[in-house]
Amino acid sequence: MSEGIAYRGLREWLALVDQAGQLQKVDGASWEEDIGMATEILHHAPGSPAALFDHIPGYPTGNRVLANGLNSKERLAITFGLPSDLSSFELSSRIAAKARNSKYLPFEYVQDGPVLENVHTGDDINIWEFPVPRWHDQDKGRYIGTGGFNITRDPDEGWFNLGTYRVMGDSDGRHAFFYVSPGKHGRIHRDKYFARREPCPVVVVAGADPLLFLAGCTEHPYGLCEYEWAGGMRGEPFQVIKGQFTGLPIPADAEIVLEGFAHYDDLKEEGPFGEWTGYYASSSRLEPRIEIKAVYHRNNPILVGSPPNRPPDEQSFYRSFMRSPLLKEELEKAGVPDVQAVWCHEAGGARMFVAVAIKQRYPGHAAQAGHIAASCHVGAYCGRYVVVVDEDIDVTNLEEVIWAMCTRSDPATSIDIINRAWSTHLDPRISPEDKEKGRLWNSRAIIDATRPYDWRDQFPAVNMPAPELRRQGMEKWGYLLKK
Ligand SMILES: Cc1cc2nc3c(=O)[nH]c(=O)nc-3n(C[C@H](O)[C@H](O)[C@H](O)COP(=O)(O)O)c2cc1C
């Protein structure tokens, strides 16, 4: 195990979270209303504990649901084996540095594992044996897949992808849907099978090691198998068993797994579902159904839920930590010099409001940084606003970013627009007519909120003391704040 990561699998992670006083156990909450409502409340209270629901009416004791797992800095720090007393920016940079310094480690096949404790096939398949919550009151169905990931294989190139895509169970308990926005890697895989009129093999993991979950919901490069990223982070390969119907690699210690085939010619209505933008924006559409061939689960399984709620919520919280340093790395790889910091703000769902701080080196530097941030792999999907600021602005502080926007940008000359950029059915600002016709694009504003390069030396000085003077001031006068 790599230095720091002191657990293997969800259950050991939960034990550490419990030891750290970060776990709340809840008995008797209903799947119909209570779990979704309690999760909504926890999501909107920063730093709130993880909640493990048990004794769910209608279900056997021990058949549990975990929610709000990653909504605190302490729990993210535990996940990556890092100290929890770092600033948000430092913690996210340390996570990225750990990834940068790790070698990708391929998974290894094993013959057995806890996921095989219960295997149902044929007439024994019924996904409603799990207490899948109704997460939002206007959701059409019960979403078993929110805090997990889906595994697919590229039929041409052979590589495996782990991607977190919502999974709604169908009422018969034997089918499910995975909604994947066009352009996501799992969607590209599925499209390739469907173009050949073949079923797409897929595995839905509805609870597993949080490292694998964070790997699956983060924008890793096309062609990278997320098992390798997560194995590298842990310093040890992930163990998998081979799915008996699809051959896909299933985490040997996963909690709940559905294995089957999505069919291009078996379409049924999926959605609406309350989404990360804060709306039921995707309404319902015909989506391919997955025919479930096998259900695997551990004894006393834990279904992991990470339902999207109106941001800022749990999802935007952990995604800001994962996505911000990746975006910074992509800017650097694209050759943008002196990028000081990047933050994908929680209020924009960690996608729609991105702040980039640079130390300006030449005319056009800010526009270059802004356009690349809006268009690179990490930044492209469903972005909206990119604000480029000078290095004296703390990009993680929304108020400082807004202050820079208000005082250093000129709306008539500082905003560039990109049209017809990559968006999704989930975008609430695309009209129903455009969605109907597949015109799934939106526009982007790149706001240059840096001091204008050509007269930056004459820009009025900020009326705050320089950092060293302020530090001295705090030493002398800080006591005034203590009353
Ligand atoms: C909780 C959660 C749910 C998500 N649900 C979906 C979804 O339903 N469809 C989708 O396309 N992306 C969804 N995403 C975003 C993808 O997981 C993310 O873009 C990821 O990078 C996709 O993997 P890929 O790059 O391998 O395609 C979700 C993310 C999270 C954190």
PDBQT file of the ligand as one rigid body, heavy atoms in Angstrom, charges set to zero:
ROOT
HETATM    1  C1  LIG A 501     -22.456  11.439  -8.869  1.00  0.00    +0.000 C 
HETATM    2  C2  LIG A 501     -22.162  11.657 -10.332  1.00  0.00    +0.000 A 
HETATM    3  C3  LIG A 501     -23.095  11.301 -11.281  1.00  0.00    +0.000 A 
HETATM    4  C4  LIG A 501     -22.828  11.481 -12.642  1.00  0.00    +0.000 A 
HETATM    5  N1  LIG A 501     -23.763  11.112 -13.561  1.00  0.00    +0.000 NA
HETATM    6  C5  LIG A 501     -23.506  11.248 -14.875  1.00  0.00    +0.000 A 
HETATM    7  C6  LIG A 501     -24.460  10.825 -15.835  1.00  0.00    +0.000 A 
HETATM    8  O1  LIG A 501     -25.567  10.381 -15.505  1.00  0.00    +0.000 OA
HETATM    9  N2  LIG A 501     -24.145  10.914 -17.148  1.00  0.00    +0.000 N 
HETATM   10  C7  LIG A 501     -22.942  11.431 -17.564  1.00  0.00    +0.000 A 
HETATM   11  O2  LIG A 501     -22.690  11.478 -18.751  1.00  0.00    +0.000 OA
HETATM   12  N3  LIG A 501     -22.021  11.872 -16.661  1.00  0.00    +0.000 NA
HETATM   13  C8  LIG A 501     -22.272  11.784 -15.333  1.00  0.00    +0.000 A 
HETATM   14  N4  LIG A 501     -21.355  12.206 -14.407  1.00  0.00    +0.000 N 
HETATM   15  C9  LIG A 501     -20.082  12.797 -14.871  1.00  0.00    +0.000 C 
HETATM   16  C10 LIG A 501     -19.084  11.735 -15.282  1.00  0.00    +0.000 C 
HETATM   17  O3  LIG A 501     -18.957  10.756 -14.294  1.00  0.00    +0.000 OA
HETATM   18  C11 LIG A 501     -17.719  12.350 -15.548  1.00  0.00    +0.000 C 
HETATM   19  O4  LIG A 501     -17.824  13.278 -16.593  1.00  0.00    +0.000 OA
HETATM   20  C12 LIG A 501     -16.664  11.304 -15.862  1.00  0.00    +0.000 C 
HETATM   21  O5  LIG A 501     -15.445  11.934 -16.139  1.00  0.00    +0.000 OA
HETATM   22  C13 LIG A 501     -17.096  10.467 -17.026  1.00  0.00    +0.000 C 
HETATM   23  O6  LIG A 501     -16.159   9.470 -17.281  1.00  0.00    +0.000 OA
HETATM   24  P1  LIG A 501     -15.508   9.361 -18.725  1.00  0.00    +0.000 P 
HETATM   25  O7  LIG A 501     -14.680  10.618 -18.854  1.00  0.00    +0.000 OA
HETATM   26  O8  LIG A 501     -14.673   8.142 -18.618  1.00  0.00    +0.000 OA
HETATM   27  O9  LIG A 501     -16.613   9.283 -19.680  1.00  0.00    +0.000 OA
HETATM   28  C14 LIG A 501     -21.604  12.049 -13.045  1.00  0.00    +0.000 A 
HETATM   29  C15 LIG A 501     -20.664  12.419 -12.074  1.00  0.00    +0.000 A 
HETATM   30  C16 LIG A 501     -20.948  12.230 -10.728  1.00  0.00    +0.000 A 
HETATM   31  C17 LIG A 501     -19.926  12.647  -9.711  1.00  0.00    +0.000 C 
ENDROOT
TORSDOF 0
